[in-house]
């Protein structure tokens, strides 16, 4: 049973990537809400407008706000959770500390569908309906029940899997000023 839990932070236009990555690493380093700082990395793969935060747990109270370390920092974050064994997929999108959209689906049941539908959803929904139609299952299609995290990765051009095997930045939150590429090597 594979899966992933990933956090992404959009790099603001005009920002220098290294400086922004260090800023995010310091926010997490200084946060009392990150208990295991040595297990959290701020990563960047060249060509992507997002930082990947490896090892950061999804905040418990997502209906109201972003992770406490990010709430007052004027950031855009995306949290994705995928568990292929149970068919679980979750998406949380926050801007400026506020949660704007949550979708959570597991075992064919919608657990959360709150916030304002986003522009990427219309195209993703149409593509998924087309796929269901080709399979002869159009009658069983419903949104957001058919949601999966691949839609978000595509819509936002988020780095994932193979993209993250070649990193140019990997900062351990326990040492926010060092680019520790030994932590970026695949196990």
C-alpha positions as CSV (number, residue, x, y, z in Angstrom):
1,X,0.0,0.0,0.0
2,X,1.7,3.2,-1.2
3,X,0.9,6.8,-0.7
4,X,2.3,10.1,0.3
5,X,1.7,13.2,2.5
6,X,3.1,16.3,0.9
7,X,3.0,20.0,1.6
8,X,3.8,22.7,-1.0
9,X,4.5,26.4,-0.6
10,X,4.3,28.7,-3.6
11,X,7.4,30.8,-4.2
12,X,6.2,34.4,-4.6
13,X,6.9,36.0,-7.9
14,X,10.2,37.9,-7.9
15,X,11.6,36.0,-4.9
16,X,15.0,34.4,-4.9
17,X,14.4,30.7,-4.3
18,X,17.3,30.1,-1.8
19,X,16.3,33.1,0.4
20,X,12.6,32.1,0.3
21,X,13.5,28.4,1.2
22,X,15.6,29.6,4.1
23,X,12.7,31.8,5.2
24,X,10.3,28.9,5.2
25,X,12.9,26.6,7.0
26,X,13.3,29.3,9.7
27,X,9.5,29.7,10.2
28,X,9.3,25.9,10.7
29,X,12.4,25.9,12.9
30,X,11.0,28.6,15.2
31,X,7.5,27.0,15.4
32,X,6.6,25.1,18.6
33,X,4.1,23.2,16.4
34,X,6.9,21.3,14.6
35,X,7.9,18.7,17.1
36,X,10.5,16.7,15.1
37,X,12.5,19.4,13.2
38,X,15.1,16.9,12.2
39,X,12.6,15.0,10.1
40,X,11.3,18.0,8.1
41,X,13.0,19.2,5.0
42,X,12.4,22.2,2.7
43,X,13.1,21.1,-0.8
44,X,13.1,22.7,-4.3
45,X,13.5,21.1,-7.7
46,X,14.6,23.5,-10.4
47,X,11.8,24.7,-12.8
48,X,9.0,24.5,-10.3
49,X,7.3,27.6,-8.7
50,X,6.7,25.6,-5.4
51,X,8.8,24.4,-2.5
52,X,8.1,20.9,-1.3
53,X,8.0,20.4,2.5
54,X,8.9,16.8,3.3
55,X,7.8,15.3,6.7
56,X,5.5,18.1,7.9
57,X,2.2,16.8,9.4
58,X,-1.1,18.2,8.2
59,X,-2.5,20.6,10.9
60,X,-5.3,19.2,13.0
61,X,-7.7,22.1,12.6
62,X,-7.7,22.6,8.8
63,X,-11.2,23.9,8.5
64,X,-10.2,27.3,9.9
65,X,-6.6,28.0,9.1
66,X,-3.2,26.8,7.7
67,X,-0.4,25.3,9.8
68,X,0.3,27.6,12.7
69,X,3.9,28.2,11.4
70,X,2.4,29.6,8.2
71,X,-0.7,31.5,9.4
72,X,0.7,35.0,9.6
73,X,3.3,34.7,6.8
74,X,1.2,35.6,3.7
75,X,1.8,32.3,1.9
76,X,-0.1,30.0,-0.4
77,X,0.1,26.4,0.6
78,X,-1.3,23.1,-0.7
79,X,-1.5,20.0,1.4
80,X,-2.0,16.6,-0.3
81,X,-2.6,13.2,1.1
82,X,-2.9,10.0,-0.9
83,X,-3.2,6.5,0.3
84,X,-3.6,4.1,-2.6
85,X,-4.6,1.1,-0.4
86,X,-7.8,2.8,0.7
87,X,-8.3,5.1,-2.2
88,X,-8.0,8.1,0.1
89,X,-7.2,11.5,-1.4
90,X,-7.2,14.8,0.4
91,X,-6.5,18.4,-0.7
92,X,-6.3,21.5,1.4
93,X,-5.6,24.8,-0.2
94,X,-4.7,27.8,2.0
95,X,-4.0,31.4,1.1
96,X,-2.7,34.0,3.6
97,X,-3.3,31.6,6.5
98,X,-7.0,31.0,5.6
99,X,-8.3,27.7,4.3
100,X,-10.1,28.2,1.0
101,X,-10.8,24.7,-0.2
102,X,-10.8,21.2,1.2
103,X,-11.7,17.9,-0.5
104,X,-11.4,14.6,1.3
105,X,-12.5,11.3,-0.3
106,X,-11.9,7.7,1.0
107,X,-13.2,4.4,0.0
108,X,-15.7,6.0,-2.4
109,X,-17.1,8.3,0.2
110,X,-16.8,12.1,0.4
111,X,-15.8,13.2,3.9
112,X,-15.2,16.8,3.2
113,X,-16.2,19.2,0.4
114,X,-15.9,22.7,1.7
115,X,-14.9,26.1,0.5
116,X,-15.3,27.6,-3.0
117,X,-14.7,25.4,-6.0
118,X,-11.5,26.4,-7.8
119,X,-10.9,27.0,-11.4
120,X,-8.9,23.8,-11.9
121,X,-11.8,21.6,-10.8
122,X,-14.0,22.2,-13.8
123,X,-11.3,20.9,-16.3
124,X,-10.3,18.0,-13.9
125,X,-14.0,17.0,-13.5
126,X,-14.6,17.1,-17.3
127,X,-11.5,14.9,-17.9
128,X,-12.5,12.4,-15.3
129,X,-16.1,12.3,-16.6
130,X,-14.7,11.6,-20.1
131,X,-12.6,8.8,-18.6
132,X,-15.6,7.3,-16.8
133,X,-17.6,7.5,-20.1
134,X,-14.9,5.7,-22.0
135,X,-15.0,2.9,-19.4
136,X,-18.8,2.8,-19.7
137,X,-19.3,4.0,-16.1
138,X,-20.6,7.6,-16.7
139,X,-23.7,6.9,-14.6
140,X,-21.5,6.2,-11.5
141,X,-19.6,9.5,-11.8
142,X,-20.0,12.1,-9.2
143,X,-17.9,15.1,-8.0
144,X,-15.9,15.3,-5.7
145,X,-16.2,11.5,-5.2
146,X,-14.1,11.0,-8.3
147,X,-11.4,13.4,-7.0
148,X,-7.8,12.2,-6.8
149,X,-4.5,14.0,-6.0
150,X,-3.1,13.6,-9.5
151,X,-5.5,16.3,-10.6
152,X,-3.9,18.8,-8.2
153,X,-0.4,17.8,-9.1
154,X,-1.2,18.5,-12.7
155,X,-3.3,21.7,-12.2
156,X,-0.7,23.5,-10.1
157,X,2.4,22.0,-11.8
158,X,3.6,20.6,-8.4
159,X,6.9,18.7,-8.2
160,X,6.4,15.0,-7.3
161,X,8.1,11.6,-7.3
162,X,10.7,11.7,-10.1
163,X,10.8,15.5,-10.0
164,X,11.9,15.4,-6.4
165,X,14.7,12.9,-7.0
166,X,16.8,15.7,-8.5
167,X,16.8,18.6,-6.0
168,X,18.8,21.8,-6.0
169,X,17.8,22.7,-2.4
170,X,17.2,20.4,0.6
171,X,17.3,22.3,3.9
172,X,16.7,20.4,7.2
173,X,14.5,22.5,9.4
174,X,16.8,21.7,12.4
175,X,19.6,23.6,10.5
176,X,17.8,26.2,8.4
177,X,20.9,27.8,6.9
178,X,22.5,24.7,5.3
179,X,21.7,23.1,2.0
180,X,22.2,19.5,3.1
181,X,22.0,17.6,-0.1
182,X,23.0,14.3,1.6
183,X,19.4,14.3,2.9
184,X,18.2,14.5,-0.6
185,X,19.7,11.2,-1.7
186,X,17.2,8.4,-2.4
187,X,17.3,5.6,0.2
